[in-house]
């Protein structure tokens, strides 16, 4: 229930007050995207040697083996139930995913792409 004179919860598209409020505050209010962009540029200016190589190495050394171990346990559990076709189907998908992960991590994507294109073109 809305009290008389209380503001409405949402604005309608054709509401002239919504357009005037947006136009009046356009220059003085910073959007969330502008604030995040400004913050990121400030961080980059303060720490020019900042990179993500340490985080990438930690993920490769710790997270990827744990995910692979979890997938192996799930495949063994499915195989124990007797669903060998399901294990084979998921294993092929896992191999395709591991190949894609290996290409992404190694940074040799363009060379591998040129090699595969050379196989098709000749």
Backbone as a printed PyTorch tensor [residue, N CA C, xyz], in Angstrom:
tensor([[[  0.8430,  -1.1650,   0.0000],
         [  0.0000,   0.0000,   0.0000],
         [  0.8880,   1.2280,   0.0000]],

        [[  0.5960,   2.1760,  -0.8740],
         [  1.3810,   3.3850,  -1.0140],
         [  0.6580,   4.5400,  -0.3610]],

        [[  1.3910,   5.2920,   0.4420],
         [  0.8150,   6.4750,   1.0780],
         [  0.7280,   7.5960,   0.0630]],

        [[ -0.2150,   8.5130,   0.2720],
         [ -0.3810,   9.6300,  -0.6360],
         [  0.8680,  10.5200,  -0.5610]],

        [[  1.4270,  10.8040,  -1.7240],
         [  2.6100,  11.6420,  -1.7920],
         [  3.9210,  10.8730,  -1.7270]],

        [[  3.8580,   9.5800,  -1.4280],
         [  5.0760,   8.7800,  -1.3830],
         [  5.5290,   8.4690,  -2.8040]],

        [[  6.8400,   8.3880,  -3.0320],
         [  7.3180,   8.0980,  -4.3880],
         [  6.9720,   6.6780,  -4.8090]],

        [[  6.7820,   6.5260,  -6.0990],
         [  6.4980,   5.1940,  -6.6310],
         [  7.7640,   4.3690,  -6.6540]],

        [[  7.5920,   3.0520,  -6.6920],
         [  8.7580,   2.1600,  -6.6790],
         [  9.5160,   2.1780,  -7.9910]],

        [[  8.8360,   2.1800,  -9.0930],
         [  9.4950,   2.1450, -10.3930],
         [  9.0370,   3.2900, -11.2650]],

        [[  9.8510,   3.6390, -12.2520],
         [  9.4800,   4.6930, -13.1800],
         [  8.9350,   4.0660, -14.4460]],

        [[  7.9690,   4.7310, -15.0150],
         [  7.4520,   4.2820, -16.3000],
         [  8.3090,   4.8610, -17.4090]],

        [[  8.3130,   4.1850, -18.5630],
         [  9.1720,   4.6120, -19.6700],
         [  8.8150,   6.0100, -20.1600]],

        [[  7.5480,   6.3760, -20.1870],
         [  7.1400,   7.6640, -20.7000],
         [  7.0500,   8.7420, -19.6400]],

        [[  7.5350,   8.5210, -18.4670],
         [  7.4320,   9.4560, -17.3620],
         [  8.3710,  10.6380, -17.5930]],

        [[  7.8500,  11.8790, -17.7400],
         [  8.7370,  13.0210, -18.0210],
         [  9.6420,  13.3650, -16.8480]],

        [[  9.2220,  13.0460, -15.6140],
         [ 10.0880,  13.3520, -14.4790],
         [ 11.3140,  12.4500, -14.4590]],

        [[ 11.1630,  11.2200, -14.9470],
         [ 12.3160,  10.3190, -14.9900],
         [ 13.3750,  10.8530, -15.9430]],

        [[ 12.9380,  11.3690, -17.0970],
         [ 13.8920,  11.9070, -18.0650],
         [ 14.5600,  13.1640, -17.5240]],

        [[ 13.7940,  14.0210, -16.8270],
         [ 14.3910,  15.2460, -16.3110],
         [ 15.3640,  14.9530, -15.1780]],

        [[ 15.0640,  13.9600, -14.3430],
         [ 15.9800,  13.5850, -13.2710],
         [ 17.2500,  13.0100, -13.8600]],

        [[ 17.1090,  12.1290, -14.8860],
         [ 18.2910,  11.5450, -15.5090],
         [ 19.1350,  12.6150, -16.1900]],

        [[ 18.4930,  13.5750, -16.8520],
         [ 19.2370,  14.6300, -17.5380],
         [ 19.9090,  15.5640, -16.5410]],

        [[ 19.2610,  15.8120, -15.4250],
         [ 19.8210,  16.7330, -14.4360],
         [ 21.0230,  16.1340, -13.7200]],

        [[ 21.0160,  14.8360, -13.5100],
         [ 22.1010,  14.1960, -12.7590],
         [ 23.1220,  13.5340, -13.6650]],

        [[ 22.9780,  13.6790, -14.9610],
         [ 23.8610,  12.9890, -15.9050],
         [ 25.3230,  13.3800, -15.6900]],

        [[ 25.5890,  14.6610, -15.4790],
         [ 26.9710,  15.0910, -15.3550],
         [ 27.5550,  14.9250, -13.9650]],

        [[ 26.7300,  14.7570, -12.9540],
         [ 27.2540,  14.7330, -11.6030],
         [ 27.2990,  13.3480, -10.9760]],

        [[ 26.6440,  12.3740, -11.5570],
         [ 26.6000,  11.0360, -10.9730],
         [ 27.4250,  10.0950, -11.8320]],

        [[ 28.3170,   9.3470, -11.1840],
         [ 29.1680,   8.4010, -11.8840],
         [ 28.4910,   7.0360, -11.8880]],

        [[ 28.4530,   6.4050, -13.0500],
         [ 27.8790,   5.0700, -13.1240],
         [ 28.8310,   4.0700, -12.5010]],

        [[ 28.3300,   2.8860, -12.2350],
         [ 29.1440,   1.8430, -11.6260],
         [ 30.2950,   1.4480, -12.5460]],

        [[ 30.0340,   1.3580, -13.8490],
         [ 31.0730,   0.9820, -14.8040],
         [ 32.1710,   2.0410, -14.8440]],

        [[ 31.7860,   3.3180, -14.8150],
         [ 32.7840,   4.3780, -14.8140],
         [ 33.6380,   4.3290, -13.5500]],

        [[ 33.0170,   4.0480, -12.4210],
         [ 33.7680,   3.9760, -11.1610],
         [ 34.7530,   2.8200, -11.1760]],

        [[ 34.3270,   1.6530, -11.6700],
         [ 35.2160,   0.4860, -11.7240],
         [ 36.3600,   0.7380, -12.6920]],

        [[ 36.0640,   1.3590, -13.8390],
         [ 37.1060,   1.6590, -14.8190],
         [ 38.1170,   2.6360, -14.2390]],

        [[ 37.6360,   3.6670, -13.5640],
         [ 38.5250,   4.6330, -12.9460],
         [ 39.3890,   3.9830, -11.8730]],

        [[ 38.7960,   3.1140, -11.0790],
         [ 39.5340,   2.4030, -10.0370],
         [ 40.6100,   1.5100, -10.6450]],

        [[ 40.2680,   0.7930, -11.7230],
         [ 41.2350,  -0.1010, -12.3630],
         [ 42.3920,   0.6840, -12.9620]],

        [[ 42.1050,   1.8250, -13.5800],
         [ 43.1800,   2.6440, -14.1370],
         [ 44.0720,   3.1980, -13.0270]],

        [[ 43.4790,   3.5260, -11.8900],
         [ 44.2650,   4.0030, -10.7580],
         [ 45.1930,   2.9280, -10.2220]],

        [[ 44.6900,   1.7000, -10.1410],
         [ 45.5390,   0.5970,  -9.6840],
         [ 46.6680,   0.3310, -10.6610]],

        [[ 46.3600,   0.3890, -11.9550],
         [ 47.3860,   0.1390, -12.9590],
         [ 48.4680,   1.2180, -12.9200]],

        [[ 48.0750,   2.4480, -12.6220],
         [ 49.0570,   3.5280, -12.5590],
         [ 49.9310,   3.4050, -11.3130]],

        [[ 49.3680,   2.8940, -10.2170],
         [ 50.1360,   2.7810,  -8.9840],
         [ 51.0820,   1.5870,  -8.9970]],

        [[ 50.7270,   0.5160,  -9.6970],
         [ 51.5500,  -0.6940,  -9.7030],
         [ 51.8170,  -1.1170, -11.1420]],

        [[ 52.8140,  -0.4980, -11.8110],
         [ 53.0590,  -0.8370, -13.2150],
         [ 53.5830,  -2.2540, -13.4160]],

        [[ 54.1800,  -2.8770, -12.4040],
         [ 54.6970,  -4.2280, -12.5490],
         [ 53.7080,  -5.2970, -12.1450]],

        [[ 52.4510,  -4.9320, -11.9460],
         [ 51.4320,  -5.8660, -11.4980],
         [ 51.0300,  -6.8050, -12.6300]],

        [[ 51.0230,  -8.1120, -12.3660],
         [ 50.6160,  -9.0780, -13.3830],
         [ 49.9020, -10.2420, -12.6980]],

        [[ 49.3690, -11.1450, -13.5180],
         [ 48.6400, -12.2940, -12.9820],
         [ 49.4070, -13.5930, -13.1510]],

        [[ 50.7050, -13.5230, -13.3890],
         [ 51.4660, -14.7500, -13.6200],
         [ 51.5040, -15.6230, -12.3700]],

        [[ 51.5740, -15.0240, -11.1920],
         [ 51.5800, -15.8160,  -9.9660],
         [ 50.2630, -16.5470,  -9.7650]],

        [[ 49.1600, -15.8670, -10.0390],
         [ 47.8430, -16.4860,  -9.9130],
         [ 47.6680, -17.5960, -10.9370]],

        [[ 48.1060, -17.3670, -12.1570],
         [ 48.0090, -18.3980, -13.1930],
         [ 48.8120, -19.6350, -12.8030]],

        [[ 50.0070, -19.4350, -12.3040],
         [ 50.8330, -20.5660, -11.8820],
         [ 50.2060, -21.3320, -10.7370]],

        [[ 49.6090, -20.6050,  -9.7780],
         [ 48.9680, -21.2740,  -8.6480],
         [ 47.7740, -22.0890,  -9.1120]],

        [[ 46.9790, -21.5460, -10.0360],
         [ 45.8180, -22.2870, -10.5530],
         [ 46.2860, -23.5360, -11.2830]],

        [[ 47.3260, -23.4090, -12.1050],
         [ 47.8230, -24.5640, -12.8560],
         [ 48.3910, -25.6260, -11.9250]],

        [[ 49.0420, -25.1940, -10.8540],
         [ 49.6790, -26.1480,  -9.9540],
         [ 48.7170, -26.7670,  -8.9460]],

        [[ 47.6530, -26.0720,  -8.5770],
         [ 46.7970, -26.5500,  -7.4910],
         [ 45.3640, -26.8650,  -7.9130]],

        [[ 44.7230, -25.9670,  -8.6190],
         [ 43.2990, -26.1370,  -8.9230],
         [ 43.0830, -27.1920, -10.0060]],

        [[ 43.8670, -27.1350, -11.0680],
         [ 43.6700, -28.0720, -12.1820],
         [ 43.8510, -29.5270, -11.7310]],

        [[ 44.8870, -29.8720, -10.9730],
         [ 44.9710, -31.2690, -10.5200],
         [ 43.8040, -31.6920,  -9.6250]],

        [[ 43.2980, -30.7950,  -8.7830],
         [ 42.1480, -31.1510,  -7.9480],
         [ 40.9000, -31.3940,  -8.7810]],

        [[ 40.6910, -30.5860,  -9.8080],
         [ 39.5370, -30.7850, -10.6900],
         [ 39.6700, -32.1120, -11.4330]],

        [[ 40.8600, -32.4120, -11.9180],
         [ 41.0770, -33.6790, -12.6230],
         [ 40.8820, -34.8720, -11.6960]],

        [[ 41.3230, -34.7640, -10.4500],
         [ 41.1120, -35.8290,  -9.4760],
         [ 39.6240, -36.0350,  -9.2220]],

        [[ 38.8810, -34.9360,  -9.0950],
         [ 37.4310, -35.0390,  -8.9070],
         [ 36.7480, -35.6970, -10.0870]],

        [[ 37.1580, -35.3530, -11.2960],
         [ 36.5740, -35.9630, -12.4950],
         [ 36.9010, -37.4490, -12.5530]],

        [[ 38.1360, -37.8200, -12.1900],
         [ 38.5130, -39.2380, -12.1940],
         [ 37.6850, -40.0270, -11.1870]],

        [[ 37.4410, -39.4530, -10.0140],
         [ 36.6170, -40.1470,  -9.0100],
         [ 35.1950, -40.3220,  -9.5110]],

        [[ 34.6470, -39.3050, -10.1580],
         [ 33.2870, -39.4020, -10.6930],
         [ 33.2150, -40.4590, -11.7840]],

        [[ 34.2270, -40.5050, -12.6550],
         [ 34.2250, -41.5210, -13.7180],
         [ 34.3230, -42.9350, -13.1400]],

        [[ 35.1490, -43.1040, -12.1060],
         [ 35.2350, -44.4190, -11.4680],
         [ 33.9140, -44.8050, -10.8040]],

        [[ 33.2360, -43.8430, -10.2140],
         [ 31.9530, -44.1030,  -9.5800],
         [ 30.9020, -44.4980, -10.6120]],

        [[ 30.8930, -43.7910, -11.7570],
         [ 29.9400, -44.1400, -12.8160],
         [ 30.2700, -45.5090, -13.3880]],

        [[ 31.5730, -45.8080, -13.5550],
         [ 31.9700, -47.1230, -14.0670],
         [ 31.6100, -48.2420, -13.1030]],

        [[ 31.6520, -47.9530, -11.8130],
         [ 31.2870, -48.9550, -10.8210],
         [ 29.8170, -49.3180, -10.8630]],

        [[ 28.9940, -48.4340, -11.3740],
         [ 27.5650, -48.7340, -11.5070],
         [ 27.2770, -49.5660, -12.7570]],

        [[ 28.2650, -49.7260, -13.6240],
         [ 28.0860, -50.5380, -14.8150],
         [ 27.7430, -49.7500, -16.0670]],

        [[ 27.7960, -48.4520, -16.0100],
         [ 27.4740, -47.6180, -17.1670],
         [ 28.7530, -47.3210, -17.9460]],

        [[ 29.2670, -48.3350, -18.6350],
         [ 30.5330, -48.1800, -19.3570],
         [ 30.4020, -47.2340, -20.5350]],

        [[ 29.2440, -47.2110, -21.1850],
         [ 29.0480, -46.2870, -22.3010],
         [ 29.0790, -44.8400, -21.8070]],

        [[ 28.5110, -44.5990, -20.6380],
         [ 28.5530, -43.2560, -20.0690],
         [ 29.9600, -42.8290, -19.7250]],

        [[ 30.7520, -43.7550, -19.2060],
         [ 32.1490, -43.4530, -18.8910],
         [ 32.9130, -43.1220, -20.1610]],

        [[ 32.7060, -43.8910, -21.2180],
         [ 33.4020, -43.6440, -22.4800],
         [ 33.0030, -42.2930, -23.0620]],

        [[ 31.7190, -41.9750, -23.0030],
         [ 31.2380, -40.7000, -23.5480],
         [ 31.8340, -39.5280, -22.7670]],

        [[ 31.8410, -39.6420, -21.4750],
         [ 32.3960, -38.5540, -20.6560],
         [ 33.9120, -38.4780, -20.7860]],

        [[ 34.5800, -39.5980, -20.9880],
         [ 36.0360, -39.5930, -21.1510],
         [ 36.4480, -38.8850, -22.4300]],

        [[ 35.6930, -39.0860, -23.5040],
         [ 36.0030, -38.3940, -24.7600],
         [ 35.8200, -36.8960, -24.5780]],

        [[ 34.7460, -36.4940, -23.9130],
         [ 34.5460, -35.0760, -23.6340],
         [ 35.6410, -34.5120, -22.7560]],

        [[ 36.1000, -35.3000, -21.7890],
         [ 37.1880, -34.8800, -20.9140],
         [ 38.4760, -34.6880, -21.7040]],

        [[ 38.7740, -35.6040, -22.6140],
         [ 39.9880, -35.4690, -23.4270],
         [ 39.9430, -34.2190, -24.3030]],

        [[ 38.7910, -33.9410, -24.8920],
         [ 38.6570, -32.7300, -25.7160],
         [ 38.8720, -31.4870, -24.8420]],

        [[ 38.3060, -31.4960, -23.6440],
         [ 38.5000, -30.3750, -22.7330],
         [ 39.9450, -30.2160, -22.2970]],

        [[ 40.6240, -31.3270, -22.0430],
         [ 42.0380, -31.2580, -21.6490],
         [ 42.9190, -30.7390, -22.7850]],

        [[ 42.6000, -31.1270, -24.0160],
         [ 43.3560, -30.6080, -25.1600],
         [ 43.1630, -29.1000, -25.2610]],

        [[ 41.9200, -28.6360, -25.1130],
         [ 41.6580, -27.1990, -25.1750],
         [ 42.3700, -26.4630, -24.0330]],

        [[ 42.3700, -27.0480, -22.8350],
         [ 43.0660, -26.4440, -21.7010],
         [ 44.5670, -26.3910, -21.9510]],

        [[ 45.1230, -27.4600, -22.5160],
         [ 46.5560, -27.4810, -22.8180],
         [ 46.9430, -26.4400, -23.8420]],

        [[ 46.1050, -26.2570, -24.8610],
         [ 46.3900, -25.2350, -25.8780],
         [ 46.3210, -23.8490, -25.2510]],

        [[ 45.3240, -23.6210, -24.3980],
         [ 45.1710, -22.3010, -23.7800],
         [ 46.3100, -21.9950, -22.8300]],

        [[ 46.7610, -22.9710, -22.0660],
         [ 47.8110, -22.7440, -21.0760],
         [ 49.1740, -22.5920, -21.7380]],

        [[ 49.4260, -23.3550, -22.7880],
         [ 50.7480, -23.3150, -23.4110],
         [ 50.9820, -22.0470, -24.2170]],

        [[ 49.9290, -21.4190, -24.7010],
         [ 50.0900, -20.2200, -25.5140],
         [ 50.4750, -20.5050, -26.9460]],

        [[ 50.3800, -21.7480, -27.3750],
         [ 50.7470, -22.1290, -28.7380],
         [ 49.5350, -22.2460, -29.6450]],

        [[ 48.4730, -21.5130, -29.3560],
         [ 47.2480, -21.6070, -30.1400],
         [ 47.4280, -21.2940, -31.6170]],

        [[ 48.1020, -20.1810, -31.9750],
         [ 48.2750, -19.8750, -33.4020],
         [ 49.0720, -20.9320, -34.1580]],

        [[ 50.1340, -21.4730, -33.5300],
         [ 50.9270, -22.4970, -34.2100],
         [ 50.1160, -23.7730, -34.4300]],

        [[ 49.3450, -24.1580, -33.4270],
         [ 48.5160, -25.3610, -33.5510],
         [ 47.4290, -25.1320, -34.5940]],

        [[ 46.8420, -23.9390, -34.6140],
         [ 45.8380, -23.6170, -35.6280],
         [ 46.4060, -23.6610, -37.0300]],

        [[ 47.6110, -23.1340, -37.2190],
         [ 48.2580, -23.1890, -38.5440],
         [ 48.5510, -24.6360, -38.9360]],

        [[ 48.9750, -25.4610, -37.9810],
         [ 49.2540, -26.8660, -38.2690],
         [ 47.9860, -27.5850, -38.7110]],

        [[ 46.8880, -27.3700, -37.9700],
         [ 45.6300, -28.0350, -38.3200],
         [ 45.0890, -27.5330, -39.6540]],

        [[ 45.2430, -26.2450, -39.9200],
         [ 44.8110, -25.7240, -41.2180],
         [ 45.6610, -26.2950, -42.3350]],

        [[ 46.9510, -26.4920, -42.0750],
         [ 47.8100, -27.1100, -43.0840],
         [ 47.4230, -28.5500, -43.3710]],

        [[ 46.9000, -29.2750, -42.3780],
         [ 46.4350, -30.6310, -42.6090],
         [ 45.2230, -30.6420, -43.5480]],

        [[ 44.3490, -29.6590, -43.3980],
         [ 43.1420, -29.6190, -44.2160],
         [ 43.4160, -29.0480, -45.6020]],

        [[ 44.2370, -28.0170, -45.6660],
         [ 44.4870, -27.3610, -46.9550],
         [ 45.5500, -28.0910, -47.7550]],

        [[ 46.6010, -28.5260, -47.0870],
         [ 47.6310, -29.3080, -47.7520],
         [ 48.8660, -28.6170, -48.0430]]])
